[in-house]
Amino acid sequence: MSLQVPPQLDAEVNELLTHYPPDKKRSAMVMVLHAIQNHFCHVSDEMIEWTAAKLGCQPIHVYECVTFYPMFRQQPAGKYVIKVCRTLSCELAGGHELAAHVQQKLGIGMDGTTPDRKFTLAWVECLADCGCGPCVMINDEHHEHITKEKLDQLLATLT
Amino acid sequence: MAATERKILTARMDQPGYTTGIESYLAAGGYAALRKAMAMPPADIRNEVSRSGLRGRGGAGFSCGLKWSLVDRKSGKPIYLICNADEAEPGTFKDRQLIHKDPHSLIEGIVIASFANDVQTAYIYIRGEFPKGYRILLQAIEEARARNFVGKNILGTAYSLEILVHRGAGAYICGEETGLIESLEGKRGYPRFKPPYFPAVLGLWMCPTIVNNVETLCNLPVIIGMGGGTYAQIGTLNNTGTRVLSVSGHVNKPGCYEVELGKITFGELINGLCGGVRGGRKLKALIPGGSSAKVLRADDHFKGMRMDGTPYDWRWEDVPVDFDSLAMIGTMAGSGGVIVLDETADLPRALANVAEFYAHESCGQCTPCREGSLWMAKALRRMTHGGAQKGDTEYLKSIADNIPGRTICPFGEACAWPVQSMVEKFRDEFLKLEPTQETCGVTKHG
């Protein structure tokens, strides 16, 4: 395979494999896909094949996980992925008005990416912080009690 | 006397200066229960847990002692423990608090449970959207290892335990224990048939496996610390201990409230602890145990007979917050996620939101759930967007009535119950959306 995997990613994946019995390497699947997505921002077809070889399974086994778990992407996203909680308690706290605001502000719809590839916007199902809604995740950062003003301020700090 | 919280699991986290570091936990008496447990024979620990009456805090309320007693200890295969930290039931946010604010109490609980069940490898399956919680747990495990509470020869004994943290990736179904196990095996989180795949016998890698919720495990240091018999005095008969409730929606003070089971009513919880319905408005509906629990209506009147033969006659305010009372009135305590809807709430819209969640999260394995959850979501979407058709209310109910009992896992019930109960209790609001005339030439399944 011509694909060059950076040594630090390879080392990270090798370490993850030690978390499971030697004959159960496939168990590392979701953790390995997280590591790959953290590095490349998405999981490409090449990395699906690389993962299959690494875990001793078939590419279809990796592919069916990439397509099943909502957190994995097969296409690159913007630099900042903004996920707005869609579920009931956040809706009751104004989450959908917030989502409408950010769509208008960025000029994109849900699952859209801005032309400068800075922002991707998406819904997310319940983030388990229902007492502090509306909740938003921007990449790995969780934000509570987000108003339109607070979101505007947050977006302004992202470069 | 006004009802108060009974903070046991959440007693430390809000103290000034309390951090997630091990020093804070040790200064508060942490890991003393582990020392005590490790001086006990494992079977005695299991007995204490049985005596405590502890019931699972994840959703099903199954006896923890009984669950442990079902573990196949004679198979010759390793026994695994999995901490289910895949908190995702809409309206539930207690495990997030426990993990993010007091991780060592969970670690201590895991070590006690593992020692009691001869487990050498434990996994924490934490939901993918908790990256911070993941880092906090890794840090806590390393701190515990440095103090010899985790790792080789714990506290100088022959007992060794590794705790590994495994992240999920956004699939709600992985909170179902057999779906979780499939996911931990590196597959899609498709729940398994029971029988034969009871985790206690054929769990992770076909080995005996215990799956316990975060809050359940956090109770173990408490039980060992005070003894199972003393713990059983907290709460009420068959509903022992405290429960960390998550309250959200239209209340003045949403948040986590730890209460003694059965010692406080929903009225005391909502009107007392939570400061009442937001804006002084009236309650319209109450979802008592996560979004899959059947909804209660503010003017519901519950009458019947308790198991001990004494009658009860309750308005929603009078219903005790515990497992059995909610089961008696036809709903469930579930995950302890209480969602409050006031008189301004649009119930069909709220149900559309919930239905959308289940349609998105159905794993797709069983046809009644995969198709049914989607049909219900589609019907509710058109009903709440001005496109209701004559008969849609009945149509919704007929779909919901045909899912439960026809699926591999309880997701079928979880997606049907909110629809069945909302349509039954707020029928007028759904009928009101329907046109008075039959619309021609449009299929219902669109």
Interface residues (C-beta under 8 A of the other chain):
Chain A: H19 P21 K24 R26 S27 A28 M29 V30 M31 L33 H34 L55 C57 H61 E64 C65 F68 Y69 P70 M71 F72 R86 T87 L88 S89 E91 L92 A93 V124 E125 C126 L127 A128 D129 C130 G131 C132 G133 M137 D140 H142
Chain B: E87 A88 E89 P90 G91 T92 F93 D95 R96 R127 G128 E129 F130 P131 K132 L164 H166 R167 G168 A169 G170 A171 Y172 S183 L184 E185 G186 K187 R188 G189 W205 S246 V247 S248 G249 H250 P254 G255 C256 S291 G337 I339 L341 A345 A350 N353 V354 E356 F357 H360 E361 C363
